[in-house]
């Protein structure tokens, strides 16, 4: 009688011991010769060599990494925000909700990033400040696109990017495009709510004007959430988003005041005084005022 092909005698002669098999698997995982590695995929050589301090001060590395990582988060934020605006424009609300929730969580990351920068003391910042020249976060084109996408339109904010035609074109396009809130109001109009034409077909470059009629339209949604469930959820996504944005701005102000006091910003702004004015900006006004009427 022939032996079973799966008998212990046969398997012992053809299979490798567990220890030998594990060693071979580890070798396979450790050998990346000619294959894409983790560093290749993420282009870490370029990223990790992008920190080039100009001063001899130890703390400049913190300042650079803080702002570079913030720009990376803002790149993702713009990616998600622009896609969410498109989703709303074509009535794909579940997809929009996912992306808007992600934008809010990104803003939370940016809020906590200020905690790290706040470990820089005034003397430490003073040591690197002369090396910054006129460079300032005020000149961030990605941040400006985020502001415009969120509805805070201001023609004067185009000027800091005029020296770079490629970036200026991107910021200009964001300035001329309907904002997130503009598309939300157009959606309410499509759903039969009484949103005036002055707020659904207007000059998108102008700052958003608050409207009692728009507030009443949102009130219809909030007083009948079961009937308008997805619009009700949209209103709460907008609330979360602006709440997170306010916290981001607030931590920016307090960190700047902690580190430089009331000195003027390197970009020529009033520093803390300028940032405090930004705290008064309301992006989705009727979403907040309707709460008093409920």
N, C-alpha and C positions, 0 to 999 in steps of 0.2 A: 504494500500500500504506500502511495507517495505521501510525503509529509505535506501538511497544510502550508500554503505560502505565507500565512500570517503567524506561523508558529514562532515561539521565542528563539528557536535555534536559527531560523532564517533571518529574522529581524535583527538579531544581534550582529550578524555578519554584514548587513547592508546599511544600517542606520548608525548615525554618529551619537556618541554619548552626549547627554544634555549640556555638560560643561563646554565641550568642544563646539557644539552648535551655537551656544550663546556667544562664544568668543568670535566665531565667524560672522554672526549677525552684527556684533559690535564693530568689527572691522569694516563691514559693508557700510554701516552708518557713519563711520568716521572718515572714510575715504571719499573725498569729493573732487578728486583729480579729473578735470575735464567736464565736470557737471556743475550746474548752478547751485551755489551755496546760499545760506541765509544772508550773508553780507553782500553777495552779488545781487540777489533779488531786491534788497532794500537800498542798494547803492550806498552802503555805509561808508565807503572810502570818501565819497564826495561829501556826505553829510557830516562825518566826524572830522573832516579837515576844513570845514567851513567856518570854524571858530578861529579868528585871527585877531587876538587882542592887540590894540595899538599902544596901550600904556604898559608900564612895568608892574602895575598893581595887580595883586592876586585876585581881587574881587571882580575884575572886568569879565572874567570867564562866566561868572554867574549872570551878569548883566546881558551878555551876548546870548547865552543859552536860553535864558528866560524869554527874550524877544524872538529868537529863532523858533523855539517850540510854539510860542503863541501864534506866529505866522503859519506854522504847519496846521495847528488846530483851526485857524481861520480859513485855511485852504479847504479843509474838510467841511467847515461850516458853510462856506459859499457853495460847495458842491451839493450839499444836502438842501440848502435853502433855495437855490435856483431850481432844483428838481422838484421840490415841494410846491413852489409857485406854479410850475408847469402842470403838476398833478391837479392842483385846484382849478386851473384854467380849463382843464379837459374833464372835470368832474370825477377824478380818481381820488376820492377823499381818504380811503383807508391807506393808500400809499403815502399820501401827504401827511397823515397823522404820524406815521412811523418816522418819517424824515424830520418833521417838526419836533417830535419828542427827542430825537437824536441831537438836533441843534441845541435844544435846551440843556441836554447833558454835556455837550461840548462847552457851553457857556459856564457850566459848573466847574469844569476842569480849569477854565481860564480864571475863574474866581479864586480857586485854591492856589493857582500859580502865583498870585500876588503874595501869598503867605511866605513863599520862598524868597521873593525879591525883598520883602520887608525885613529880612535878616541883614540886609545891607544898611549900615549905619550912615549918617550924614557925612562924617569924615571920609568914609570909604568911597562914597559916591563922589565927593568933591575931588578925590584923587584921580578919578577917571573922566570927570565931566569935561575938562579942557580938550580931551582927545575926541569927543563926540562932535565937535564943531557945530554945524547947524542941523545935524541929523536928529530926527525926532519921530516918535510913534505917530505924531500928528500927520506925518507924511505917508503912512501905510496905505497903499492903494487897496489892499484887500479889506482893511477895516472900513474904508470909505465905501466900497461896494456893498459891504454888509449893512452899513447905515442907510444907504440908498435903497437896498432891497427891503429893509425894514420900514421904509417910508420917510426917513428924515432927509428930505431933499434940500440942498443948499448949493446954489450955483458957485458961491465963493470957494467951496471945497474942491472944485475942479482945478483950481490954479496950482496947488502944490504938485500936481502931476504933469503939468504942461511941458516940463523939460524932457519927458519921456513919451514921445508920440505913441509908442506901442501900448504903454500902460494908460496913457490919457484916453485912448480910444476905448479901452475896456471900461474905465470909470465913466466916461461919457455915455456909453451904452446903458450902464446901470442907472445913470441919472435919468435917461429918457424912457426907461422901461417901467410899466406898471409895477408897483411894489406888491409885497405880499398882501397887505391890507386892501389895496386896490382890487386885487383878484378875488379876495374874499367877498367884497361888496358886490362885485359883478356876479359872483356865484349866488349870493342872496337874491339878487335881481332875477336871475334865471329861474330861481325856485319860486318866484311869484311874490316875494316880499317887496314892500313899498320903499325901495331905495331910489332916491331921486337921480335923474339922469346927470345932474351936475356932479355926481360922485361916481358914476360908472363910465362916463365918457368925458374926460377932462384933460387938461394939460398935465401929463404925468410928471413933468419937471417941477411943478409947483408943490410947496408944502401942503400936506393934507389939512383941509378945513373941517373941523368938527361940525356935526349936523344933528339937530334934534330928530329929524326924520330918520336918519341912520340909527340913532339910539332907539327909536320906536321899533324899527325893523328887528334889531337885536332883541328888544324886549319881547317881541312876539315869539322869538325862538326860545328865550329863557323861561317864558311863562307856559310854554307848551313843549317841554323837552321831548316827550314821547312822540309827538307829531313831527318834530324837527330834530330827531336825535343826532344825526350826523352834523348838522349845523351847530347844535348845542355843544357837541364835542369839539368842533372846530373853534368855537369861542373860548373853550377852556384851554385848548392847545395854544391859542394866542395869548391867553392870560399867563400860562406857564412861561412862554417864551419871553414876554416883556418883563415878567418878574425876574427871570434869570438875567436878562440884559441889564436891568436896573442894579442888581447885585454886582455884576461885573463892573459897571461904571462906578458904583460906590466904592468898591475895593480899590479901584484905580485911584480915585481921589484920595482916599485915606492913606494909601501906600505912598503916593507922591508927596503928600503933606508930611508924612513921617520921615521921608528920606531927604527932601529938599526944602521943606517949609513952604514959604510963599515966594520963592525965587521965580523969575520968569522961566518958561520952558526953553529948551535948547532950540526949538523950532520957531521961537518968537511969540508964542502964545503967553497968556497971563499965568500959565501953570495951573495951580490949584483953583484960582478964581475962574478960569475958563472951564475947567472940568466940572466945577460945581454948577455952572450954568447948564451944562449938559444933563445934570440930574433932573432938571425940571422938564425935560423933553418927554412928552407922552406920545407913544407911537400909535396905539390903538385906543383913542380916547373914549369912544362909546362903550367899549368892552368894560371899562372901569366905571364910568358914570352910571351905567344902567343898574349897577348894584344898589345904588341908593333908592331906586324906584321899585325894587322887588319887595 
